[in-house]
Structure formats: C-alpha cells, structure tokens
C-alpha cells in the first residue's frame, strides 16, 4: 500500500515548482541504507493523502507539529517536530531567509541542502523533505534521541569516555568522513556537539553548513605498506592446501616433502582523499581550527584529519589540547604550542600515537594527508575493529526510549510553534569563525 501511494505521489504531484523537492525525496526513498526506514513510509503516506485530496502533494509547515528547540548552528536552529497523523518524530532545521540574506549565508544554506540530498550512509543524516514559507526555510531530517557526544561525555565518570567507547565512536566517524571525502565533501566542523547518537546507540554526523564541496576521484590502489602486510595480505595457494602458512597459530603439522609456494598479495586500498582541494575560507570552531586555516595559507581535506585528532583527544581527556583563556589565546596555541598529554586519565600508547600523527601542524606531514582513511584504519589503535561489520557492533550505551514531556505536547497542541512559528527561536550560535576571502 505504501509503495503504491509512493508511486501515486511521484506521478501525480511532481510538477511546477515542486519538481525539485519531490524528485529529491522520491529518489532518496530508494537509497539502500534507508530502505526499511519507517520515516520514509510516514512521509510518503502523508504525501499520498495530500494527493488524493487534490492538494499539491508536497509537505508544508501545517503538516508538522513543532515542539521544543533541540539546538542551534551558525545559520539556523533545530526543533523537534511530529508529522501530524503519523506519530513520527523528526528534527527540523529552521532558517530565517531574511537573516540568511543579511548575513550572506544563502549559499551556505543551499550547499548544506544539496549535500544532504546526496548522502546515503548509515552514519550520516537523511534529508526526508524540505519546504519554505514566505520567511522561513525548513529541512526535515532524522531525530536522534540520544543527544550528542558532548552531552554524553559530560555524563561519564571524570567526563571522559573509556578508550573502548572512544574507539567505537571514532571508528564510525571515520567511516562517515571516508564517505564524505569520496564524494568530494570536506566536513570542516567535526566536534562532539555535531556527532549525534541515534536510538540504537550508533552515531550520525550533523550540521553541514560549513562543508566544502570539491572534485574527488576515488581510486583503488595496491597497498605499499609493508609493515601491515600481515594484516592486509591474503594467502594465494592451490585449493588442496590444507594449512595456509599465513594463518597463525598453526593447527596442523605440514608434511616435510610438501612444500607449497606462498604468495602474499596485498589487498587493494580505496583512496578517496580529495587532495587537490583548496580553500581560503576561515571557518570552523576556534578550538578545532587547523593551523593552516588560522595562518590563512589555504586548506584542503587535511583539516578534517586535524579535527579528527582534536575530537579523539577530547573524548579521551575531556578537553581540547590547545584551549586558551580566551579565543585569541586558543588560536595562538593551535599555531605555536606543542602537543601535550595530561597525566590522567591513563591512555594507551596507540591512542597517543594516533593523536600525535593527526595533530601534526604541517598538513603535508599529517597522518592521512595522502591516503586518507585507508591510512588511519591501519593504525594499531583500530587493530581489533571489524570494519565490515561495524554496524553490527554493540554500542557502548543505548539511549532509553524517548518520551515526550507532557508540557511539550500541550504547548504544541495550543498552537505554539506551528503555523504561526511563535515558538521558533532563530538565534545563530556564536561559537563559529567565518571570514571568506573568495
């Protein structure tokens, strides 16, 4: 029934000014990672009902009941919303068009929407639909009831994640960055506040208004890392070989006269790094800014690996490594201060080594500068991570079932935050730097 209603909404209601919104939503409904998403079913069911009632088929603000404010970014605020008649919750990003024009952020908002429309990955958000009123623009995305990693870290003993938990979150963020770089998208805003926790305990990156799009040509190349040949190689032998010599420990004793030649063939690596990307924009959050951004030397995808290192440091130690008393001092520290580790909590050598490799101030010498995520995945910190089955891994913790507060339901029922937008606050966050040189 839902499949039929989806076809009806596509065929009958995708004309005129609604073609872009409808076509993006309908094509996204077939994205492999979202095939069993109940939110898509709810969206398409409501669109089908609107079509059958001689409406345009596109969703409007009146189809949503707006609840509390979940958070805010540089160009808008995010609110919890319910698709009326479905009991399905979404996160709706609201942007004031006049403010975007006045602050010259129209291009940023357009880029974010286009990026969201292109994504299909288990650790990245889905844009279910988007629409506008005369004054406001709306992006409808997945609601993550687990909050963000910044809030979750504050609840940990000592306000730090155990190393195993940090590794879990870091591995999922790494796969998300790998996918983004493969699409030619440099994230530029990685921090715990932008890593949300889904209802199943896995993560989702958010907030793409600072992202940079560029050309990328993902290629498969043979690994040249001889140090990792044992982990990246496979044993090529005749089918009659019972005991491959690349397996350890040995379970059977081989026959002395039977000497089989073992050829180790390195597995190919996916290199998805947009190494030729260049931008002169001064964007980001001060504690996470890479040195090359601060110095105005131009930057590329290596800034994401710098922030990846800062991100890991904060998860493990509960603070960022270069924070100063004021923002200006922080910027000076990022450029000129040597990396130091606190005495506590105790962190493994592998974790510290990974952080050191990522927080190299010269981007050309930074870990992952050339080979991207393929290089990071091979670091000993991730040696026990099963990348192929990471979605099946058990999260460090799963958030409790989400329950709406009675006051929030009553407020929405009274009309606050619906069509009149009385409850929508559109205050930009002040923790961003942005100076565009071109």
Secondary structure, 3 states (H helix, E strand, C coil): CHHHHHHHHHHHCCCHHHHHHHHHHHHHCCCHHHCCCHHHHHHHHHHHHHHHCCCCCCCCHHHEEEEEEEEECCCCEEEEEEECCCCEEEEEEEEEHHHHHHCCCHHHHHHHHHHHHHCCCCCECCEEEEEECCCEEEEEEECCCCCEHHHHHHCCHHHCCCHHHHHHHHHHHHHHHHHHHHCCEECCCCCHHHEEECCCCCEEECCCCCCEECCCCCEEEECCCHHHHHHHEEEECCCCCCCCCCCCCCCCCCCCCCCCCCEEEECEEEECCCCCCCECCEEECHHHCCHHHHCCCCECCHHHHHHHHHHHHHHHHCCCCCCCCCHHHHHHHHHHCCCCCCCCCCCCHHHHHHHHHHCCCCHHHCCCCCCCHHHHHCCHHHCCCCHHHHHHCCCCCCCCCCCCCHHHHHHHHCCCCCCCCCCCCCCCCCCCEEECCC
